[in-house]
Amino acid sequence: MDELIPTRATLIQRLKNWHDQASWQDFFDTYWKLIYGVAVKGGLTETEAQDVVQETMISAAKHMPNFKYDPALGSFKTWLLNMTRWRITDQLRKRSPFAAGHDSAEATATGTRTVDRVADPAARDLDALWDKEWEKNLLDAALAKVKRQLDPQKFQIFDLYVNKEWPPEKVAATFGVTVDQVYLAKHRAVELIKEEVQKLERQMT
């Protein structure tokens, strides 16, 4: 996960080759949890969310040959969100008794599908959900990098104190260090994580 965002531009270029299975597997492994999580939190069942992942990947594959990665024109983050949004909306529409007989790819004269212009309550906060899940994945990526940078013991101290919420005294006793050293390990890890998040954010624009 942590290697994807910095190399996304080169990965996207490789994805233009349908036969590059390794790159497509990389793309799937990196983004499926993001898409799945947003779909579930957007009101879909697990089965529907799995369908959204599959259909989003198929749609991305179809559109990738013409996709141009240019942050000045629009972010990859927004492009992938739109791909996901359309698939989620399709799943919501399938629940409707009027779903039969309508093509999910139907477009209006303006180029916008009718279903895309209908605000569904379950998908109303999709933008906010996407941003939240994206930031979570970004934080996970930064955390993975910091874990490799820090001394293993110092990272364990940080993990137990911050993530597992152990009392600092218990962490200190476990590792035979002082409470001040626990605080110092936390501070160092937090600063490194902030730095990595900022780096990744710059590369995502």
N, C-alpha and C positions, 0 to 999 in steps of 0.2 A: 504494500500500500504506500509506504513512505517514498518509494522511488517513482511513483506514477506522475504526480503533479509536476515535479521539475522536468520530466521528460515527455510531458504530454504532447507538445508540438511535434516532436519526432515520432512519437507513437502514432499520432493521427495520420501523419504522412505514410507510415507503414501500413495503416489500416486500409488505405486506398487499394491495396493489393488483396483481392478476395482470398487468394491462396496462402496468405501469410497467417497460418493457423496459430502460430506462437503468439503473434501480436494480438490477434483477436481473443485468444485465451487470456492474455494479460489484461486486455480491456474489460473482459467479462469479470475476471477475478477482482478487479479493482472497483468496479462500479455497481455490481449487482446488489450488494448489501445496501448501498445508498438508495437505489431505485426501489428495492423491496421495502425498506424501512419507511420511505415516504408513502408508498402505496398503502401499506397497512395503516399507518397513522392518518392517511387521508380517507379512511373509511372502508377499505376493501378487506375481504377475507384473505386468509393465507393463500388459498388456491388462486383467487383473483390476482393477488399480488405477484404470485409466481408467473401467472400468464402475462402480467404487465412487464416483468423482467424479460421474459422471452420475446414478447412482441416489440419491446423497446430496442432490444439488441438487433432484431431483424430489421426494424425500421432504420436504425442507425447504419446498419450495413448497406441498406439500399441508398441512403442519402450520402454516405461517406465519400463516394467518388467525386461528388460535386461540392463537398464542404471545403471551405477555405478558412484556415485558422488565422484570423486577423483580429486581434484585440480591439483595434480601432473601429471595427464594424460590429462587434458583438462578442461576448465571451463564450467560451466553450461551455461554461457552467449554465448559461442561459439557454444555449442550443440544446443541451442534454435535458434540461428541465422541460423545454417545450415538447421534446420527443416523449418524455415520460408523461407529461400532462395529457397529451392526446390519447395515450394508451389507457391511462386511468379513467378518462372521460368515456372512452369506449366501453370499459368494463362497467361503469355506472349505468350507461345507457342500455347495456344488455339486460339489466334488471327490469327495464321498462317493458310493459306488455306491448308497446309499439315498436320494439326493437326489430322484430322480424321484418324482412323485406327492405331494410335500409343498408346501404353500403357504408361501412365505417370510414371509407376514404372519400365519401361524397363531399364535394366542395360547392360553395356558393359562388355567385358571379364575382364576388370580391376576392375569391381565393381562400376564404375562411369557412371551414365546415360549420354547418348549422349547430352541431352538438358542441362545438368549441365556444359558441357564443351564449350558451346556456349555463348560468352559474349554478352549480349543484352545491347544496349546503355542506356536503361531506368534503368537497374539494375547495371550498371557499378560501381556506388558509393555506393552500398548497405552496404558495411562494414562501410563506413563513416557515412551513415545515421543511421545504427544500433547503432554505438557508440554514436552518438549525442542524439538519442532518449533514449538510456539506461542511459546516464548521466543526461538527463532531468528528467527521472523517479527517478533517484537516488537523485537528488536535491529536487524534490518534496517530497520524503520520508524524507529527512533530515529536510526540512522546516516544515513538519507536526509534527515531533518530537519536534523541537524547539518551535513551537507554543504552545505545551502543557507545555513546561518547563518555558516559560517566563510569566511574569505578563501580563494579557490580554491587559492592556493599553499600555504597552511598545511594545507589538507585533503590536498593531494597529498603533502606532507611526511609527514603522519600515515599516509596510505594506504601509501606506499612503505615506511615504517619498521615499521609495525605489521602491516599485512595482507600486504604483499609480502616482508616480513622482510629488507629491505635493511639492511646495516650502517649505523649512524648517520653514519659518516664519508663513505660513498658518497652518502647522501642530502644531507648538507651540501655536498659538492663539486658535486653536480648543480644545486643551487639557489643556490649561492654564499652560503651562510649558515654560521654556526658550529654545532658539534655541540650546544652548549648550547641554541641556538635550535630544533634538531630535538627535543631533549628537552622543551622548553617547548611546542612545537606539539603534541606527543603528549599531554602532560599536560592541556592546554587541551581538546583534542578528547575525551579520555577522560572528563573531568569533565562536559562538555556531554552526552555520550552517556548517562552515568549519570543525569543530571537528566531527560533525555527518557524514558528507560526507566521511571523512577519515576513520571513524569507519566502515561505510558501504562498502567502497571500499576494506578494508582488508577482510571483510567477503564474498566478491564476487569473490575473486581470486580462 
